Amino acid sequence: MGNACAWWRARWSFVRWERMYAVQVQRMHARRSEANAQGGVMSGPSESGSEPHAGTRGGAGESMQAAARRGVLSRVAGWVATPGAGVFLLGAALAFGVLGASDKIGLALRTMKQDNTIRVKGVAELDVTSDRGSWWTSVSGRAATLAEADAARESAMAALRAFIEAKGFTADELTTGSVSISKVYKRDEKGNATNELEAYVLSQSLGVRSSKLEVIRTAATEVTGALVKLGFEASTGTPSFTVSTIEKTKLELLEKATANAYERAQTLARGSGSAVGGLVSASQGVYQIVSRGSSSSSDYGEYDTDAIDKTARVVVTLEYAVR
């Protein structure tokens, strides 16, 4: 009831103000009309009919422009004085005010929504062991003729294959690479290459893919010395050890990291007297597969292939609503 009375009092005050404003506008309009009439008599032509001088023409033009401006103002003032114009202006002002307030209200609601969330990180680690290994070794034969170089290559390859088979690897675990040929040219006294051919070099690689990881690691450290003793050159690569079940490991890590993040969110919420609500957003970090005991990390992910024993790690970021 009190609110209704206050509204009617405000409405009556506005109507009184509107009427007073209309009276003032009408009086002002009458004064301006009287002034325009007087200005027209003063700026008229002379009775003799002669042409007015330049100063008189200039004053007449200025009076006409001023009269046009006053005419526009008079029409605006007349519209304002009409019944209902004040209500229209009041409604327009209220509409613009509501539009401006709506932006502020929306911003406040968004801020409240942001303030009523909690963001946490979840971490999970899992020790994994490689189950597949690969390793490549290359041998070569060098001679003045192509046939002699190829024969030297075959002898070196036979020695390499015998060494690897002696370690217990079967033919199914071996992969033979293609033969590459290169030419070596003689050099002059200044060390510059000439067009005179000195020798042919034929190279070939032999690869091992097996689950016998420890055997691969031992053979990789012994092969070069064993072939050198037989008179052959050998170039061995670093063995690579991988985990074939890595995709299954990733899913398990994600589940553990998510549970870890939720537990952290509950701890923080309880400490502030709140409760964890629904999940708002989630993002997954990169996977890190490092040698066991290593603290190495990379923003782009890491996959260590040198170690047999590894640790897989993942980080997730979760955002929960707070009640």
C-alpha positions as CSV (number, residue, x, y, z in Angstrom):
1,M,0.0,0.0,0.0
2,G,2.8,2.4,0.9
3,N,4.6,1.8,-2.3
4,A,1.4,2.5,-4.3
5,C,0.8,5.8,-2.5
6,A,4.4,6.8,-3.1
7,W,4.0,6.0,-6.8
8,W,0.9,8.2,-7.1
9,R,2.6,11.1,-5.3
10,A,5.5,10.9,-7.7
11,R,3.2,10.7,-10.7
12,W,1.2,13.8,-9.5
13,S,4.4,15.7,-9.0
14,F,5.6,14.8,-12.5
15,V,2.2,15.9,-14.0
16,R,2.4,19.3,-12.2
17,W,6.0,19.8,-13.5
18,E,4.9,18.9,-17.0
19,R,2.1,21.5,-17.0
20,M,4.4,24.2,-15.6
21,Y,7.0,23.4,-18.2
22,A,4.3,23.7,-21.0
23,V,3.2,27.1,-19.8
24,Q,6.8,28.4,-19.7
25,V,7.4,27.0,-23.3
26,Q,4.2,28.7,-24.6
27,R,5.3,32.1,-23.0
28,M,8.7,31.8,-24.6
29,H,7.2,30.9,-27.9
30,A,5.0,34.1,-27.8
31,R,8.0,36.3,-27.0
32,R,9.9,34.9,-29.9
33,S,7.0,35.4,-32.3
34,E,6.7,39.0,-31.2
35,A,10.5,39.6,-31.7
36,N,10.3,38.0,-35.2
37,A,7.5,40.4,-36.2
38,Q,9.5,43.4,-35.1
39,G,12.6,42.2,-36.8
40,G,10.7,41.9,-40.1
41,V,9.5,45.6,-40.1
42,M,13.0,46.9,-39.3
43,S,14.7,45.0,-42.1
44,G,12.2,45.8,-44.8
45,P,13.0,47.8,-48.0
46,S,12.9,51.6,-48.1
47,E,9.7,53.5,-49.2
48,S,11.4,55.0,-52.2
49,G,11.7,51.5,-53.7
50,S,15.4,51.9,-54.3
51,E,17.8,49.0,-53.9
52,P,19.1,48.6,-50.3
53,H,22.8,49.0,-49.9
54,A,25.2,46.1,-49.2
55,G,25.0,46.4,-45.4
56,T,21.2,46.3,-45.5
57,R,21.2,43.1,-47.7
58,G,23.7,41.4,-45.3
59,G,21.5,42.2,-42.3
60,A,18.4,40.9,-44.0
61,G,20.2,37.6,-44.8
62,E,21.3,37.1,-41.2
63,S,17.8,37.9,-39.9
64,M,16.3,35.2,-42.2
65,Q,18.8,32.6,-41.0
66,A,18.1,33.6,-37.4
67,A,14.4,33.4,-38.1
68,A,14.8,29.9,-39.6
69,R,16.7,28.7,-36.5
70,R,14.0,30.2,-34.2
71,G,11.4,28.5,-36.3
72,V,12.9,25.1,-35.7
73,L,13.3,25.7,-32.0
74,S,9.7,26.9,-31.9
75,R,8.5,23.7,-33.5
76,V,10.5,21.5,-31.1
77,A,9.2,23.6,-28.2
78,G,5.7,23.3,-29.4
79,W,6.0,19.5,-29.6
80,V,7.4,19.3,-26.1
81,A,4.4,21.4,-24.9
82,T,1.9,18.9,-26.4
83,P,0.2,16.6,-23.9
84,G,2.0,13.2,-23.5
85,A,5.4,14.5,-24.7
86,G,6.8,14.5,-21.2
87,V,5.6,11.0,-20.6
88,F,7.3,9.9,-23.8
89,L,10.6,11.5,-22.8
90,L,10.4,9.9,-19.3
91,G,9.8,6.5,-20.9
92,A,12.7,6.9,-23.3
93,A,15.0,7.9,-20.4
94,L,13.8,4.9,-18.4
95,A,14.4,2.6,-21.3
96,F,18.0,3.8,-21.8
97,G,18.6,3.5,-18.1
98,V,17.4,-0.1,-18.1
99,L,19.6,-0.9,-21.1
100,G,22.7,0.5,-19.3
101,A,21.8,-1.3,-16.1
102,S,21.4,-4.6,-17.9
103,D,25.0,-4.6,-19.0
104,K,26.2,-4.0,-15.5
105,I,23.9,-6.7,-14.2
106,G,25.2,-9.2,-16.8
107,L,28.8,-8.4,-15.8
108,A,27.9,-8.9,-12.2
109,L,26.3,-12.3,-12.9
110,R,29.3,-13.4,-14.9
111,T,31.7,-12.3,-12.1
112,M,29.6,-14.2,-9.5
113,K,29.8,-17.3,-11.7
114,Q,33.5,-17.0,-12.0
115,D,33.9,-16.4,-8.3
116,N,31.8,-19.5,-7.4
117,T,34.2,-22.0,-9.1
118,I,37.4,-23.7,-8.0
119,R,40.2,-24.8,-10.4
120,V,42.6,-27.6,-9.4
121,K,45.3,-29.7,-11.0
122,G,45.4,-33.5,-10.8
123,V,48.6,-35.5,-11.2
124,A,49.1,-39.2,-11.8
125,E,52.2,-41.4,-12.3
126,L,52.6,-45.0,-13.2
127,D,55.7,-47.1,-13.5
128,V,55.9,-49.0,-16.8
129,T,58.4,-51.4,-18.3
130,S,59.3,-51.5,-22.0
131,D,58.3,-54.7,-23.8
132,R,59.7,-54.0,-27.2
133,G,63.2,-53.2,-28.3
134,S,64.9,-52.3,-31.6
135,W,68.5,-51.9,-32.6
136,W,70.4,-51.3,-35.9
137,T,74.1,-52.0,-36.8
138,S,75.8,-51.1,-40.1
139,V,78.8,-52.6,-41.7
140,S,80.7,-51.7,-44.9
141,G,83.2,-53.0,-47.4
142,R,85.8,-50.9,-49.2
143,A,87.9,-51.8,-52.3
144,A,89.3,-50.3,-55.5
145,T,86.7,-52.1,-57.6
146,L,83.0,-52.5,-57.1
147,A,83.1,-56.3,-57.1
148,E,85.8,-56.4,-54.4
149,A,83.9,-53.8,-52.3
150,D,80.8,-55.9,-52.5
151,A,82.6,-59.0,-51.5
152,A,84.1,-57.2,-48.5
153,R,80.5,-56.1,-47.6
154,E,79.2,-59.6,-47.7
155,S,81.9,-60.9,-45.5
156,A,81.3,-58.1,-42.9
157,M,77.5,-58.8,-43.0
158,A,78.0,-62.5,-42.5
159,A,80.2,-61.8,-39.5
160,L,77.5,-59.4,-38.0
161,R,74.7,-61.9,-38.6
162,A,76.7,-64.7,-36.9
163,F,77.3,-62.5,-33.9
164,I,73.6,-61.5,-33.5
165,E,72.4,-65.1,-34.0
166,A,74.9,-66.3,-31.4
167,K,73.1,-64.0,-28.9
168,G,69.9,-66.0,-29.4
169,F,68.0,-63.9,-31.9
170,T,66.1,-65.8,-34.6
171,A,65.7,-64.9,-38.3
172,D,62.2,-63.6,-37.7
173,E,63.6,-61.0,-35.4
174,L,66.1,-59.7,-37.9
175,T,65.6,-57.1,-40.7
176,T,68.2,-56.6,-43.5
177,G,68.5,-53.2,-44.9
178,S,69.3,-52.2,-48.5
179,V,72.8,-51.8,-49.9
180,S,74.1,-48.3,-50.5
181,I,77.1,-47.4,-52.7
182,S,79.4,-44.4,-52.4
183,K,82.6,-43.4,-54.2
184,V,85.8,-42.0,-52.8
185,Y,88.0,-39.7,-54.9
186,K,91.6,-39.1,-54.5
187,R,92.8,-35.7,-53.2
188,D,95.7,-33.6,-54.3
189,E,98.6,-32.3,-52.2
190,K,96.4,-29.4,-50.9
191,G,93.6,-31.7,-49.8
192,N,91.2,-30.9,-52.6
193,A,89.1,-33.7,-54.2
194,T,90.1,-34.7,-57.7
195,N,88.2,-36.6,-60.4
196,E,90.3,-39.7,-60.0
197,L,88.4,-42.6,-58.3
198,E,90.1,-44.1,-55.4
199,A,87.6,-46.7,-54.0
200,Y,84.1,-47.9,-53.7
201,V,82.3,-48.2,-50.4
202,L,79.3,-50.5,-50.0
203,S,77.3,-50.3,-46.8
204,Q,74.4,-52.3,-45.3
205,S,72.5,-52.4,-42.0
206,L,71.0,-55.3,-40.0
207,G,68.2,-54.5,-37.5
208,V,66.9,-56.4,-34.5
209,R,63.3,-56.1,-33.2
210,S,62.6,-58.3,-30.2
211,S,61.2,-58.5,-26.7
212,K,64.6,-59.7,-25.4
213,L,65.5,-56.2,-24.1
214,E,68.5,-57.1,-21.9
215,V,70.0,-59.1,-24.7
216,I,69.6,-56.2,-27.1
217,R,71.3,-53.8,-24.7
218,T,74.2,-56.2,-24.1
219,A,74.7,-56.9,-27.8
220,A,74.7,-53.3,-28.7
221,T,77.7,-52.6,-26.3
222,E,79.7,-55.7,-27.6
223,V,79.1,-55.8,-31.4
224,T,81.7,-53.1,-32.4
225,G,84.6,-54.7,-30.5
226,A,83.7,-58.2,-31.7
227,L,83.7,-57.3,-35.4
228,V,86.8,-55.2,-35.2
229,K,88.7,-58.2,-33.9
230,L,87.6,-60.0,-37.0
231,G,88.8,-57.2,-39.2
232,F,85.5,-55.5,-40.0
233,E,84.3,-52.0,-39.3
234,A,80.9,-51.7,-37.7
235,S,78.7,-48.7,-36.7
236,T,76.1,-49.4,-34.1
237,G,73.1,-47.3,-33.1
238,T,71.5,-46.7,-29.7
239,P,68.8,-49.3,-28.8
240,S,65.2,-48.0,-28.6
241,F,62.9,-49.4,-26.0
242,T,59.1,-48.8,-26.1
243,V,55.9,-49.7,-24.4
244,S,53.3,-51.4,-26.7
245,T,50.4,-50.9,-24.2
246,I,50.9,-47.1,-23.9
247,E,47.3,-46.3,-25.0
248,K,45.9,-48.4,-22.2
249,T,48.3,-46.8,-19.8
250,K,47.1,-43.3,-20.9
251,L,43.5,-44.1,-20.0
252,E,44.5,-45.4,-16.6
253,L,46.5,-42.3,-15.9
254,L,43.7,-40.0,-16.9
255,E,41.3,-41.8,-14.5
256,K,43.8,-41.5,-11.6
257,A,44.6,-37.9,-12.4
258,T,40.9,-36.9,-12.5
259,A,40.3,-38.6,-9.1
260,N,43.4,-36.8,-7.7
261,A,42.1,-33.4,-8.9
262,Y,38.6,-34.0,-7.4
263,E,40.2,-35.0,-4.1
264,R,42.1,-31.7,-4.0
265,A,39.0,-29.7,-4.9
266,Q,37.2,-31.4,-2.0
267,T,40.0,-30.6,0.4
268,L,40.0,-26.9,-0.6
269,A,36.2,-26.6,-0.4
270,R,36.0,-28.1,3.0
271,G,38.7,-25.8,4.3
272,S,36.5,-22.8,3.2
273,G,33.2,-24.3,4.5
274,S,31.9,-25.0,1.0
275,A,31.1,-28.1,-1.1
276,V,32.2,-29.2,-4.6
277,G,29.5,-29.0,-7.3
278,G,29.4,-30.1,-10.9
279,L,32.3,-30.1,-13.3
280,V,32.5,-26.8,-15.2
281,S,35.5,-27.4,-17.5
282,A,38.4,-29.9,-18.0
283,S,41.7,-29.8,-19.9
284,Q,44.3,-32.5,-20.4
285,G,48.0,-31.8,-20.3
286,V,50.7,-33.6,-22.2
287,Y,52.0,-37.0,-21.4
288,Q,55.5,-37.5,-20.0
289,I,57.2,-40.9,-20.4
290,V,60.6,-40.6,-18.8
291,S,63.2,-42.9,-17.4
292,R,62.3,-44.1,-14.0
293,G,63.4,-41.7,-11.3
294,S,63.8,-38.8,-13.7
295,S,62.2,-35.4,-13.0
296,S,62.5,-34.3,-16.6
297,S,59.5,-32.5,-18.1
298,S,58.6,-30.8,-21.3
299,D,55.7,-28.5,-22.4
300,Y,55.4,-30.5,-25.6
301,G,55.5,-34.0,-24.0
302,E,58.4,-36.4,-23.7
303,Y,58.9,-40.0,-24.6
304,D,62.2,-41.6,-23.4
305,T,63.3,-44.5,-25.5
306,D,66.7,-45.1,-24.0
307,A,65.6,-46.7,-20.7
308,I,63.8,-50.0,-20.3
309,D,62.1,-49.0,-17.0
310,K,60.1,-45.8,-17.3
311,T,57.6,-43.7,-15.5
312,A,54.5,-42.4,-17.3
313,R,53.0,-39.1,-16.0
314,V,50.0,-36.9,-16.9
315,V,48.5,-33.7,-15.5
316,V,44.9,-32.6,-15.9
317,T,43.2,-29.3,-15.0
318,L,39.6,-29.4,-13.7
319,E,37.2,-26.6,-12.7
320,Y,34.3,-27.3,-10.4
321,A,31.4,-25.3,-9.2
322,V,31.3,-24.5,-5.5
323,R,28.1,-24.6,-3.4
